[in-house]
Amino acid sequence: MTVEFQVMVIAFIRDWYMLQAQTSTGAKREEFTRRAKMYDGFIQDVAKPVGGDE
């Protein structure tokens, strides 16, 4: 699997969690939002250019 494909799949999962958070309330909403942010953080890490922050 290529990195691009993995990021695409993770972005899809993140979007699904965001959608669930929008239609949920209370504790479930917080859980879905937390998971979406976790996936978002992973995408940000992968998207960084190799060799630091240019």
ChimeraX commands (.cxc) that place a marker at each C-alpha (Angstrom):
marker #1 position 0.00,0.00,0.00 radius 0.5
marker #1 position 1.27,3.43,-0.88 radius 0.5
marker #1 position 1.31,6.30,1.58 radius 0.5
marker #1 position -1.12,8.25,-0.60 radius 0.5
marker #1 position -3.62,5.40,-0.46 radius 0.5
marker #1 position -3.27,5.09,3.32 radius 0.5
marker #1 position -3.86,8.82,3.76 radius 0.5
marker #1 position -6.91,8.62,1.50 radius 0.5
marker #1 position -8.39,5.79,3.58 radius 0.5
marker #1 position -7.63,7.57,6.86 radius 0.5
marker #1 position -9.16,10.80,5.53 radius 0.5
marker #1 position -12.31,8.84,4.65 radius 0.5
marker #1 position -12.47,7.38,8.17 radius 0.5
marker #1 position -11.90,10.83,9.67 radius 0.5
marker #1 position -14.71,12.30,7.57 radius 0.5
marker #1 position -17.00,9.47,8.67 radius 0.5
marker #1 position -16.25,10.20,12.34 radius 0.5
marker #1 position -16.89,13.91,11.74 radius 0.5
marker #1 position -20.25,13.07,10.16 radius 0.5
marker #1 position -21.13,10.83,13.12 radius 0.5
marker #1 position -20.17,13.62,15.52 radius 0.5
marker #1 position -22.51,16.03,13.73 radius 0.5
marker #1 position -25.46,13.65,14.08 radius 0.5
marker #1 position -24.71,12.54,17.67 radius 0.5
marker #1 position -25.06,14.23,21.04 radius 0.5
marker #1 position -23.30,14.20,24.40 radius 0.5
marker #1 position -20.58,11.64,25.15 radius 0.5
marker #1 position -20.85,9.94,21.74 radius 0.5
marker #1 position -20.28,13.29,20.02 radius 0.5
marker #1 position -17.15,13.91,22.10 radius 0.5
marker #1 position -15.81,10.42,21.36 radius 0.5
marker #1 position -16.34,10.76,17.60 radius 0.5
marker #1 position -14.76,14.24,17.62 radius 0.5
marker #1 position -11.76,12.96,19.58 radius 0.5
marker #1 position -11.23,10.09,17.13 radius 0.5
marker #1 position -11.57,12.40,14.12 radius 0.5
marker #1 position -8.91,14.72,15.59 radius 0.5
marker #1 position -6.62,11.73,16.18 radius 0.5
marker #1 position -6.88,10.70,12.51 radius 0.5
marker #1 position -6.45,14.34,11.47 radius 0.5
marker #1 position -3.23,14.51,13.48 radius 0.5
marker #1 position -1.94,11.40,11.72 radius 0.5
marker #1 position -2.69,12.93,8.32 radius 0.5
marker #1 position -0.84,16.13,9.31 radius 0.5
marker #1 position 2.21,14.07,10.36 radius 0.5
marker #1 position 2.29,12.16,7.08 radius 0.5
marker #1 position 1.71,15.27,4.97 radius 0.5
marker #1 position 4.80,17.08,6.37 radius 0.5
marker #1 position 7.65,17.40,3.88 radius 0.5
marker #1 position 10.62,15.13,4.43 radius 0.5
marker #1 position 13.53,16.98,6.04 radius 0.5
marker #1 position 11.70,19.21,8.50 radius 0.5
marker #1 position 9.43,22.23,8.39 radius 0.5
marker #1 position 10.23,24.19,5.26 radius 0.5
marker link #1:1,2 radius 0.2
marker link #1:2,3 radius 0.2
marker link #1:3,4 radius 0.2
marker link #1:4,5 radius 0.2
marker link #1:5,6 radius 0.2
marker link #1:6,7 radius 0.2
marker link #1:7,8 radius 0.2
marker link #1:8,9 radius 0.2
marker link #1:9,10 radius 0.2
marker link #1:10,11 radius 0.2
marker link #1:11,12 radius 0.2
marker link #1:12,13 radius 0.2
marker link #1:13,14 radius 0.2
marker link #1:14,15 radius 0.2
marker link #1:15,16 radius 0.2
marker link #1:16,17 radius 0.2
marker link #1:17,18 radius 0.2
marker link #1:18,19 radius 0.2
marker link #1:19,20 radius 0.2
marker link #1:20,21 radius 0.2
marker link #1:21,22 radius 0.2
marker link #1:22,23 radius 0.2
marker link #1:23,24 radius 0.2
marker link #1:24,25 radius 0.2
marker link #1:25,26 radius 0.2
marker link #1:26,27 radius 0.2
marker link #1:27,28 radius 0.2
marker link #1:28,29 radius 0.2
marker link #1:29,30 radius 0.2
marker link #1:30,31 radius 0.2
marker link #1:31,32 radius 0.2
marker link #1:32,33 radius 0.2
marker link #1:33,34 radius 0.2
marker link #1:34,35 radius 0.2
marker link #1:35,36 radius 0.2
marker link #1:36,37 radius 0.2
marker link #1:37,38 radius 0.2
marker link #1:38,39 radius 0.2
marker link #1:39,40 radius 0.2
marker link #1:40,41 radius 0.2
marker link #1:41,42 radius 0.2
marker link #1:42,43 radius 0.2
marker link #1:43,44 radius 0.2
marker link #1:44,45 radius 0.2
marker link #1:45,46 radius 0.2
marker link #1:46,47 radius 0.2
marker link #1:47,48 radius 0.2
marker link #1:48,49 radius 0.2
marker link #1:49,50 radius 0.2
marker link #1:50,51 radius 0.2
marker link #1:51,52 radius 0.2
marker link #1:52,53 radius 0.2
marker link #1:53,54 radius 0.2
view
